[in-house]
Amino acid sequence: MGFNVFQLLYALFALLFLAIMVFTSKDKNRQYLQFVLLAFPFMSITVNINLIEIAVFDFITFSFLILFYTPKASSLKLNGTYYNFFLLLCLVIVCGILFAESLTIETLCMGIKFASTTIFAKLLIDECNHEAGFFYTIIDCLKITLVTSFVFLGLQFVFGSDFTFEKTTNMNVISTVVGDAVDRLPSFFQDPQNYAQFVAATSFLLLINRNLTNKMLYFNYSLLVLSILALLFSGGRAAFGGWVAGVAIIALLGKAQIRYAIFFTILSIVVLAYNFGDSFALLNRNSDISEAYDVRYAIWTDAFGIFLDHPFFGIGLGNYSNYVSIHNPDQFFESPTEIFYFDFPESGYLKLLTEFGAIGFISVFAFVVIPVYKGFHLFFKNKDMNLILLIAAIASWLVGFYTVYSLADLRIRLLIMTIIILLIDRYKRGIVNDY
């Protein structure tokens, strides 16, 4: 697809959003949130304005804030643990930028992305606080987005992995095996590893429901099987390990009905893998785990050394590629026409540790660890399975995150942020019965 197509898609979704905001009679705050999640595949399309990269999501978020936002009486209160950690993270980002040896335009671009995702999170928290049932509205939007990814995956089976609206094809898409080549299909993502993390996390949300008929329950179970099939076609080993970790949590703590659904899914996948294993990229990777580990270990060692040199505030937001181009120039890969320096050290955790330092790293994961801890604590009191399913989704991402900085993709950032906010909303209400 040419650049003109990207401009057309960008304009189409920007104008569609503005038209909805102008003409809708419904709550505009909720319409914004639902639009973002339902148009999820297209939110990361970007245009460059004087070297500054602006995504569709950034444009509609800032436009909404300026033109259409309506404060709610139950808006987020500026106090408490999460707010304090957010302020600490902002302070770390500012200090990291001020103390950085050098910066590029990438830091400004990342600052814009940080601001827009913060606005989204604030609005989602407000709407969940305002109406309890909005929890399920968001879950339904994420389920629809998952189905959309299956449709896009199906089109890639027909037209090949080149069917994409990403500007470049990720090097992970092609995985060569003996005598053949197996495409690692990424659906509407650029990197199949990100798609793997997406389906691994959202698959657990399929088990969250409210008063569904048996027919709809079986439909959700069928989508669960499709989710793991999609994961196998993506070839994401770490994400598959994350899904297994989530399954382990459910196996230990889940109700019988959910355990049966998981067992049925695993049995179906085993049968399909046995009969059609040659078609799944995950089962036909050209590098073994030990080889991949050896390559990553050298990069991890360098990254940890960078952290030790900048232990408190890191090297600066979005500054990893610039930093290694000067201090670790061996961290690069080549295209036929250009050299690219790594923008993350083959680990999401080390990416945050190097760019934010220990203080920022703790601040970021406070937003993950605290909700998970409180979710477990409440579950043992009221046995609300929705808490466990949300925790399983987060756990699947946490495992996959150790090999890839998936938060670089706007859509993974929005997905994980949304799941965490839903978990916070669920435990704050402290209920067992459906809303």
C-alpha positions as CSV (number, residue, x, y, z in Angstrom):
1,M,0.0,0.0,0.0
2,G,1.4,3.4,-0.9
3,F,1.7,6.4,1.3
4,N,-1.4,8.0,-0.3
5,V,-3.4,5.1,1.1
6,F,-2.2,5.9,4.6
7,Q,-3.2,9.5,4.2
8,L,-6.6,8.4,2.9
9,L,-7.2,6.0,5.9
10,Y,-5.9,8.7,8.3
11,A,-8.3,11.3,6.9
12,L,-11.2,8.8,6.7
13,F,-11.1,7.8,10.4
14,A,-10.3,11.3,11.6
15,L,-13.3,12.7,9.7
16,L,-15.5,9.8,10.7
17,F,-14.7,10.4,14.4
18,L,-15.5,14.2,14.1
19,A,-18.8,13.5,12.3
20,I,-19.8,11.1,15.0
21,M,-19.0,13.6,17.7
22,V,-20.9,16.4,16.0
23,F,-24.0,14.5,15.2
24,T,-24.4,11.9,18.0
25,S,-27.0,12.5,20.6
26,K,-25.3,9.9,22.9
27,D,-22.7,10.5,25.6
28,K,-19.7,11.9,23.8
29,N,-17.2,10.6,26.3
30,R,-18.4,7.1,25.9
31,Q,-18.6,7.4,22.1
32,Y,-15.0,8.5,22.1
33,L,-13.9,5.4,24.1
34,Q,-16.0,3.0,22.0
35,F,-14.8,4.5,18.8
36,V,-11.1,4.0,19.8
37,L,-11.7,0.4,20.7
38,L,-13.9,-0.5,17.7
39,A,-11.6,1.3,15.2
40,F,-8.7,-0.3,17.1
41,P,-6.8,-1.7,14.1
42,F,-6.5,1.7,12.5
43,M,-5.6,3.8,15.6
44,S,-1.8,3.5,15.0
45,I,-1.8,4.8,11.4
46,T,0.5,7.8,11.4
47,V,1.4,10.9,9.3
48,N,4.5,12.9,9.8
49,I,4.3,16.7,10.4
50,N,7.7,18.3,10.3
51,L,9.3,14.9,11.4
52,I,6.8,14.6,14.3
53,E,4.8,11.4,14.0
54,I,1.1,11.8,14.8
55,A,-1.2,8.8,15.0
56,V,-4.9,8.8,14.3
57,F,-5.4,8.1,18.0
58,D,-3.4,11.1,19.0
59,F,-5.4,13.4,16.6
60,I,-8.8,12.2,17.7
61,T,-7.8,12.2,21.4
62,F,-6.6,15.8,21.4
63,S,-9.5,16.9,19.2
64,F,-11.9,15.3,21.6
65,L,-10.3,16.8,24.6
66,I,-10.4,20.3,23.1
67,L,-13.8,20.2,21.4
68,F,-16.1,17.6,22.9
69,Y,-15.0,16.5,26.4
70,T,-17.6,16.8,29.2
71,P,-16.5,16.4,32.8
72,K,-18.5,14.0,34.9
73,A,-19.4,14.3,38.6
74,S,-17.7,11.0,39.3
75,S,-14.4,12.1,37.6
76,L,-11.1,10.7,38.8
77,K,-10.0,12.3,42.1
78,L,-6.5,13.7,42.1
79,N,-5.2,11.8,45.1
80,G,-4.4,8.3,46.2
81,T,-1.7,5.8,45.5
82,Y,-2.1,5.6,41.7
83,Y,-2.1,9.4,41.3
84,N,1.1,9.7,43.4
85,F,2.8,7.0,41.3
86,F,1.7,8.8,38.1
87,L,3.2,12.1,39.4
88,L,6.4,10.2,40.3
89,L,6.6,8.8,36.8
90,C,6.1,12.2,35.2
91,L,8.9,13.6,37.4
92,V,11.2,10.7,36.3
93,I,10.5,11.4,32.6
94,V,11.3,15.1,33.0
95,C,14.5,14.3,34.9
96,G,15.5,11.7,32.4
97,I,15.1,14.1,29.6
98,L,17.0,16.9,31.4
99,F,19.9,14.7,32.3
100,A,20.1,12.9,28.9
101,E,23.4,13.1,27.1
102,S,21.6,13.8,23.8
103,L,18.0,13.5,22.5
104,T,16.3,13.1,19.1
105,I,12.8,13.9,17.8
106,E,11.7,10.5,19.0
107,T,11.6,11.7,22.6
108,L,9.1,14.4,21.6
109,C,7.0,11.8,19.6
110,M,7.0,9.5,22.7
111,G,5.9,12.5,24.9
112,I,2.9,13.1,22.6
113,K,2.0,9.4,22.8
114,F,2.4,9.4,26.6
115,A,0.0,12.4,26.9
116,S,-2.7,10.9,24.6
117,T,-2.7,7.5,26.3
118,T,-2.9,9.2,29.7
119,I,-6.0,11.1,28.5
120,F,-7.6,7.9,27.3
121,A,-6.9,6.2,30.6
122,K,-8.4,9.1,32.6
123,L,-11.5,9.1,30.5
124,L,-12.0,5.3,30.8
125,I,-11.6,5.5,34.6
126,D,-14.2,8.3,34.8
127,E,-16.7,6.4,32.7
128,C,-16.2,3.1,34.6
129,N,-16.7,5.1,37.9
130,H,-19.8,6.8,36.4
131,E,-21.7,3.6,35.5
132,A,-20.9,0.1,36.6
133,G,-22.4,-1.5,33.4
134,F,-19.8,0.2,31.3
135,F,-17.4,-2.5,32.3
136,Y,-19.2,-5.0,30.1
137,T,-19.5,-2.4,27.2
138,I,-15.7,-2.2,27.1
139,I,-15.4,-6.0,27.3
140,D,-17.8,-6.3,24.3
141,C,-15.8,-3.8,22.3
142,L,-12.6,-5.8,22.9
143,K,-14.3,-9.0,21.8
144,I,-15.4,-7.3,18.6
145,T,-11.9,-6.1,18.0
146,L,-10.6,-9.7,18.5
147,V,-13.1,-11.0,15.9
148,T,-11.9,-8.2,13.5
149,S,-8.4,-9.5,13.9
150,F,-9.6,-12.9,12.8
151,V,-11.1,-11.4,9.7
152,F,-7.9,-9.6,8.9
153,L,-5.9,-12.9,9.5
154,G,-8.2,-14.7,7.1
155,L,-7.5,-12.1,4.4
156,Q,-3.8,-12.7,5.0
157,F,-4.4,-16.4,4.3
158,V,-5.9,-15.4,1.0
159,F,-3.6,-12.6,-0.1
160,G,-0.5,-13.4,1.9
161,S,1.3,-11.6,4.8
162,D,1.9,-8.6,2.4
163,F,-1.8,-7.7,2.9
164,T,-1.3,-5.0,5.5
165,F,-1.7,-1.3,6.1
166,E,1.6,-1.1,7.9
167,K,4.2,1.0,6.1
168,T,6.9,-1.6,6.4
169,T,6.9,-5.4,6.9
170,N,8.4,-6.6,10.1
171,M,11.5,-8.8,9.9
172,N,9.7,-11.4,12.2
173,V,7.0,-12.1,9.6
174,I,9.1,-14.5,7.5
175,S,10.4,-17.5,9.4
176,T,12.4,-19.9,7.1
177,V,12.2,-23.6,7.8
178,V,13.8,-26.6,6.1
179,G,12.7,-26.6,2.5
180,D,10.0,-24.1,2.8
181,A,9.0,-20.7,4.3
182,V,6.3,-20.2,6.9
183,D,4.8,-16.8,7.2
184,R,4.3,-15.6,10.8
185,L,1.0,-13.9,10.3
186,P,0.5,-10.6,12.3
187,S,-3.1,-9.8,11.4
188,F,-3.5,-6.0,11.6
189,F,-0.3,-5.6,13.6
190,Q,3.1,-5.1,12.1
191,D,5.0,-7.5,14.5
192,P,3.5,-11.0,14.9
193,Q,4.9,-11.0,18.4
194,N,2.6,-8.1,19.3
195,Y,-0.4,-9.9,17.7
196,A,0.4,-13.0,19.7
197,Q,0.3,-11.0,22.9
198,F,-2.9,-9.4,21.8
199,V,-4.8,-12.7,21.2
200,A,-3.3,-14.3,24.3
201,A,-4.6,-11.5,26.6
202,T,-8.0,-11.0,24.9
203,S,-8.7,-14.7,24.7
204,F,-9.3,-14.7,28.5
205,L,-11.8,-11.9,28.1
206,L,-14.0,-14.2,26.0
207,L,-14.9,-16.0,29.2
208,I,-16.3,-12.9,30.9
209,N,-20.0,-12.6,30.3
210,R,-23.2,-11.4,31.7
211,N,-26.4,-13.5,31.5
212,L,-25.4,-15.0,28.1
213,T,-27.5,-17.8,26.6
214,N,-25.9,-21.2,26.2
215,K,-25.7,-20.5,22.4
216,M,-23.6,-17.3,23.0
217,L,-21.4,-19.1,25.6
218,Y,-20.5,-21.8,23.0
219,F,-19.9,-19.1,20.4
220,N,-17.4,-17.5,22.9
221,Y,-15.7,-20.9,23.4
222,S,-15.4,-21.2,19.7
223,L,-13.7,-17.8,19.5
224,L,-11.4,-19.0,22.3
225,V,-10.2,-21.9,20.1
226,L,-9.8,-19.5,17.1
227,S,-7.7,-17.2,19.4
228,I,-5.2,-19.9,20.1
229,L,-5.1,-21.0,16.5
230,A,-4.3,-17.3,15.6
231,L,-1.5,-17.4,18.3
232,L,-0.1,-20.5,16.6
233,F,-0.1,-18.9,13.2
234,S,1.7,-15.8,14.7
235,G,4.6,-17.9,15.9
236,G,4.9,-16.1,19.2
237,R,6.5,-18.5,21.6
238,A,6.8,-16.1,24.6
239,A,3.1,-15.1,24.2
240,F,2.1,-18.7,24.0
241,G,4.1,-19.2,27.3
242,G,2.1,-16.3,28.7
243,W,-1.2,-17.9,27.7
244,V,-0.1,-21.1,29.4
245,A,0.6,-19.0,32.5
246,G,-2.8,-17.5,32.4
247,V,-4.4,-21.0,31.9
248,A,-2.4,-22.2,35.0
249,I,-4.0,-19.4,37.1
250,I,-7.5,-20.4,35.9
251,A,-6.8,-24.1,36.4
252,L,-5.8,-23.4,40.0
253,L,-8.6,-21.0,40.9
254,G,-11.3,-21.1,38.2
255,K,-14.8,-22.5,38.4
256,A,-15.6,-25.8,36.8
257,Q,-17.4,-24.3,33.8
258,I,-14.4,-22.2,32.9
259,R,-12.0,-25.1,33.5
260,Y,-14.0,-27.2,31.1
261,A,-13.9,-24.4,28.4
262,I,-10.1,-24.2,28.8
263,F,-9.8,-28.0,28.6
264,F,-11.9,-28.1,25.5
265,T,-9.7,-25.4,23.9
266,I,-6.5,-27.3,24.7
267,L,-7.9,-30.6,23.4
268,S,-9.0,-29.0,20.2
269,I,-5.6,-27.3,19.7
270,V,-3.8,-30.6,20.3
271,V,-5.9,-32.4,17.7
272,L,-5.4,-29.7,15.2
273,A,-1.7,-29.4,15.9
274,Y,-1.3,-33.2,15.5
275,N,-3.0,-33.2,12.1
276,F,-2.0,-29.8,10.7
277,G,1.2,-29.0,12.6
278,D,3.2,-28.1,9.5
279,S,0.9,-25.1,8.9
280,F,1.6,-23.5,12.3
281,A,4.5,-21.0,12.4
282,L,4.9,-21.6,16.2
283,L,5.7,-25.3,15.6
284,N,8.0,-24.5,12.7
285,R,10.4,-21.9,13.9
286,N,13.8,-21.9,12.3
287,S,15.7,-21.0,15.4
288,D,15.6,-23.0,18.6
289,I,15.0,-21.4,22.0
290,S,18.7,-21.8,23.2
291,E,19.9,-20.0,20.1
292,A,17.5,-17.2,20.5
293,Y,18.4,-17.0,24.2
294,D,22.2,-16.7,23.4
295,V,21.6,-13.8,21.0
296,R,19.3,-12.0,23.5
297,Y,21.5,-12.6,26.5
298,A,24.3,-10.5,25.0
299,I,21.9,-7.6,24.3
300,W,20.4,-8.0,27.8
301,T,23.9,-7.7,29.3
302,D,24.6,-4.5,27.5
303,A,21.2,-3.1,28.4
304,F,21.7,-3.9,32.1
305,G,25.0,-2.1,31.9
306,I,23.3,1.0,30.5
307,F,20.9,0.8,33.5
308,L,23.8,0.6,36.0
309,D,25.3,3.8,34.4
310,H,21.9,5.6,34.7
311,P,20.2,3.9,37.7
312,F,17.8,6.5,38.9
313,F,16.2,8.4,35.9
314,G,17.4,6.3,33.0
315,I,18.7,7.6,29.6
316,G,15.5,9.4,28.6
317,L,12.1,8.6,27.2
318,G,12.2,7.0,23.7
319,N,16.0,7.5,23.7
320,Y,17.3,3.9,23.5
321,S,18.0,3.8,19.8
322,N,19.9,7.1,19.9
323,Y,21.9,6.0,23.0
324,V,23.1,2.7,21.6
325,S,24.0,4.3,18.3
326,I,26.7,6.1,20.2
327,H,27.6,3.8,23.1
328,N,26.6,0.3,21.8
329,P,26.8,0.5,18.0
330,D,26.9,-3.3,17.6
331,Q,23.1,-3.3,18.4
332,F,21.8,-2.9,14.9
333,F,20.2,-4.8,12.0
334,E,20.4,-4.1,8.3
335,S,17.8,-3.8,5.6
336,P,18.9,-3.9,1.9
337,T,19.3,-0.1,2.0
338,E,19.7,1.1,5.6
339,I,21.1,0.3,9.0
340,F,18.7,0.5,12.0
341,Y,19.8,0.6,15.6
342,F,17.7,-1.4,18.1
343,D,14.9,0.7,19.7
344,F,14.6,-1.8,22.6
345,P,17.0,-4.4,24.1
346,E,15.0,-7.5,23.2
347,S,13.1,-7.2,26.5
348,G,10.2,-4.9,27.5
349,Y,11.4,-4.9,31.1
350,L,15.0,-3.8,30.2
351,K,13.6,-1.1,27.9
352,L,11.7,0.5,30.7
353,L,14.6,0.0,33.1
354,T,17.1,1.7,30.8
355,E,14.9,4.6,29.7
356,F,13.2,5.3,33.1
357,G,15.7,4.0,35.6
358,A,14.7,2.1,38.8
359,I,12.4,4.8,40.0
360,G,10.4,5.0,36.8
361,F,10.4,1.2,36.4
362,I,8.9,0.8,39.9
363,S,6.3,3.6,39.1
364,V,5.2,1.9,35.9
365,F,4.8,-1.6,37.4
366,A,3.0,-0.2,40.4
367,F,0.1,0.2,38.1
368,V,0.3,-3.5,37.3
369,V,1.4,-5.1,40.6
370,I,-1.0,-3.3,42.9
371,P,-4.2,-4.1,41.0
372,V,-3.2,-7.7,40.5
373,Y,-2.4,-8.0,44.3
374,K,-5.7,-6.4,45.2
375,G,-7.6,-8.5,42.7
376,F,-6.3,-11.7,44.1
377,H,-7.0,-10.5,47.7
378,L,-10.6,-9.7,46.8
379,F,-11.1,-12.9,44.9
380,F,-10.3,-15.0,47.9
381,K,-13.1,-13.2,49.7
382,N,-15.8,-13.1,47.1
383,K,-14.8,-15.6,44.4
384,D,-15.5,-13.2,41.6
385,M,-14.2,-15.1,38.5
386,N,-14.0,-11.9,36.4
387,L,-11.1,-10.8,38.7
388,I,-9.2,-14.0,37.9
389,L,-9.9,-13.7,34.2
390,L,-8.6,-10.2,34.1
391,I,-5.5,-11.2,36.1
392,A,-4.9,-14.1,33.7
393,A,-5.0,-11.7,30.8
394,I,-2.4,-9.4,32.5
395,A,-0.2,-12.4,33.4
396,S,-0.2,-13.6,29.8
397,W,1.2,-10.2,28.7
398,L,3.7,-10.0,31.5
399,V,5.3,-13.3,30.4
400,G,5.4,-12.2,26.7
401,F,6.8,-8.8,27.6
402,Y,10.1,-10.3,28.7
403,T,11.2,-10.8,25.1
404,V,9.5,-7.9,23.3
405,Y,8.7,-4.3,24.2
406,S,5.1,-4.6,23.0
407,L,4.1,-1.3,24.6
408,A,5.8,0.4,21.6
409,D,2.7,-0.5,19.7
410,L,-0.1,1.9,20.6
411,R,-2.7,-0.8,20.4
412,I,-1.0,-3.1,22.9
413,R,-0.6,0.0,25.2
414,L,-4.3,0.7,25.0
415,L,-5.2,-2.9,25.5
416,I,-3.1,-3.5,28.6
417,M,-4.1,-0.1,30.1
418,T,-7.8,-1.0,29.5
419,I,-7.5,-4.4,31.1
420,I,-5.8,-2.9,34.2
421,I,-8.4,-0.2,34.5
422,L,-11.2,-2.8,34.3
423,L,-9.5,-4.8,37.0
424,I,-9.2,-1.7,39.2
425,D,-12.9,-0.9,38.6
426,R,-13.9,-4.5,39.4
427,Y,-12.1,-4.8,42.7
428,K,-13.1,-1.3,43.8
429,R,-16.8,-2.3,43.5
430,G,-16.0,-5.5,45.5
431,I,-19.0,-7.5,44.2
432,V,-19.7,-11.1,43.2
433,N,-23.0,-10.8,41.3
434,D,-23.3,-9.3,37.8
435,Y,-24.0,-5.6,37.6
